[in-house]
């Protein structure tokens, strides 16, 4: 039987997701790069780019500006499946523009550390749900 939301695994994934969010908002490119699996099979679909492999993702991070990164999260759902795989899904609102987006990540524990192996980010044409809990 699959162990869903094992408390230890979920706490670890929650900490890794929080580290990602801190690094994202702070534009800490080194930490963001380290949190993605360093492999050619890693994928990140963004708002205007399709990135295949850790090298393309790292190059995107290096070239991206630090503007418009502050955001509020809402309706965040983290789920672990077993002790080594999990997903993170969240809505976000850019503080500077009020634009709403969504983000999904697949995380895997590799060599003892949680890494993103696939990610998707897209912007939406509807407002951030005001009833959503934000952090």
C-alpha positions as CSV (number, residue, x, y, z in Angstrom):
1,X,0.0,0.0,0.0
2,X,1.3,3.4,-1.0
3,X,2.3,5.7,1.9
4,X,0.7,9.0,1.0
5,X,1.8,12.1,3.0
6,X,4.2,10.3,5.2
7,X,4.8,13.0,7.9
8,X,8.6,12.9,7.6
9,X,8.6,13.0,3.8
10,X,5.9,15.7,3.8
11,X,7.9,17.9,6.2
12,X,11.0,17.5,4.1
13,X,9.2,18.4,0.9
14,X,7.5,21.4,2.6
15,X,11.0,22.6,3.7
16,X,12.4,22.2,0.2
17,X,9.4,24.0,-1.4
18,X,9.8,26.9,1.1
19,X,13.5,27.0,0.2
20,X,12.6,27.2,-3.5
21,X,10.1,30.1,-2.8
22,X,12.7,32.0,-0.7
23,X,15.3,31.6,-3.5
24,X,12.8,32.5,-6.2
25,X,11.6,35.7,-4.6
26,X,15.2,36.6,-3.7
27,X,16.4,35.7,-7.2
28,X,19.1,33.4,-5.7
29,X,20.1,31.7,-8.9
30,X,22.6,29.3,-7.3
31,X,20.0,27.9,-5.0
32,X,17.3,27.7,-7.7
33,X,19.8,25.9,-10.0
34,X,20.7,23.5,-7.2
35,X,17.1,22.7,-6.4
36,X,16.5,21.4,-10.0
37,X,17.8,18.0,-10.9
38,X,21.1,18.5,-12.8
39,X,20.1,16.2,-15.7
40,X,19.2,16.6,-19.4
41,X,15.8,15.0,-18.6
42,X,14.7,17.8,-16.3
43,X,12.0,20.0,-17.9
44,X,10.6,23.4,-17.1
45,X,7.7,24.8,-19.1
46,X,7.4,28.5,-18.3
47,X,5.2,31.4,-19.2
48,X,7.1,32.0,-22.5
49,X,9.7,29.3,-22.7
50,X,10.1,25.5,-22.9
51,X,13.3,24.4,-21.3
52,X,14.7,21.0,-21.7
53,X,17.6,19.9,-19.5
54,X,19.4,21.4,-16.5
55,X,21.7,23.5,-18.7
56,X,18.8,25.3,-20.5
57,X,17.0,25.9,-17.1
58,X,20.2,27.3,-15.6
59,X,20.9,29.6,-18.6
60,X,17.3,30.9,-18.3
61,X,17.8,31.6,-14.6
62,X,21.1,33.4,-15.3
63,X,19.5,35.6,-17.9
64,X,16.3,36.5,-16.1
65,X,16.1,39.8,-14.3
66,X,15.2,40.2,-10.7
67,X,12.1,42.3,-11.2
68,X,8.5,41.3,-10.6
69,X,9.4,38.3,-8.4
70,X,7.5,39.2,-5.2
71,X,4.3,37.2,-4.9
72,X,1.7,35.8,-2.7
73,X,0.9,32.1,-2.8
74,X,-2.6,30.6,-2.4
75,X,-4.3,27.2,-2.5
76,X,-0.9,25.5,-2.2
77,X,-1.1,21.7,-2.1
78,X,1.9,19.5,-1.3
79,X,1.6,15.7,-1.5
80,X,4.1,13.0,-1.1
81,X,3.8,9.5,-2.5
82,X,6.1,7.1,-0.7
83,X,9.2,8.7,0.9
84,X,10.9,9.9,-2.3
85,X,8.4,11.5,-4.7
86,X,6.1,14.4,-4.3
87,X,4.2,17.2,-6.0
88,X,3.8,20.9,-5.3
89,X,1.0,22.9,-6.8
90,X,0.2,26.6,-6.1
91,X,-1.5,29.7,-7.4
92,X,0.4,32.9,-7.1
93,X,-0.3,36.6,-7.5
94,X,2.5,39.0,-8.5
95,X,2.5,41.8,-6.0
96,X,3.6,44.5,-8.5
97,X,1.1,43.7,-11.2
98,X,-1.6,41.7,-9.5
99,X,-1.3,39.1,-12.3
100,X,-2.3,35.5,-11.4
101,X,-0.4,32.4,-12.3
102,X,-0.1,28.8,-11.4
103,X,2.9,26.6,-10.7
104,X,3.3,22.8,-10.5
105,X,6.5,20.9,-9.6
106,X,7.4,17.2,-9.4
107,X,10.0,16.6,-6.8
108,X,12.1,13.5,-6.3
109,X,14.6,12.7,-3.5
110,X,17.9,12.0,-5.3
111,X,21.1,11.2,-3.3
112,X,19.3,12.3,-0.1
113,X,18.1,15.7,-1.4
114,X,14.8,16.8,-2.8
115,X,15.1,18.0,-6.4
116,X,12.6,19.3,-9.0
117,X,12.5,17.0,-12.0
118,X,9.6,18.7,-13.9
119,X,8.0,22.1,-13.5
120,X,5.2,24.1,-15.2
121,X,4.5,27.8,-14.7
122,X,1.7,29.7,-16.6
123,X,-0.1,32.9,-16.2
124,X,-3.9,33.1,-16.1
125,X,-6.5,35.5,-17.4
126,X,-8.6,35.5,-14.2
127,X,-8.0,37.1,-10.8
128,X,-6.4,35.5,-7.8
129,X,-9.1,34.0,-5.7
130,X,-9.5,36.3,-2.7
131,X,-10.8,33.4,-0.6
132,X,-7.5,31.6,-1.1
133,X,-5.3,31.4,1.9
134,X,-2.1,33.3,1.1
135,X,1.4,33.1,2.6
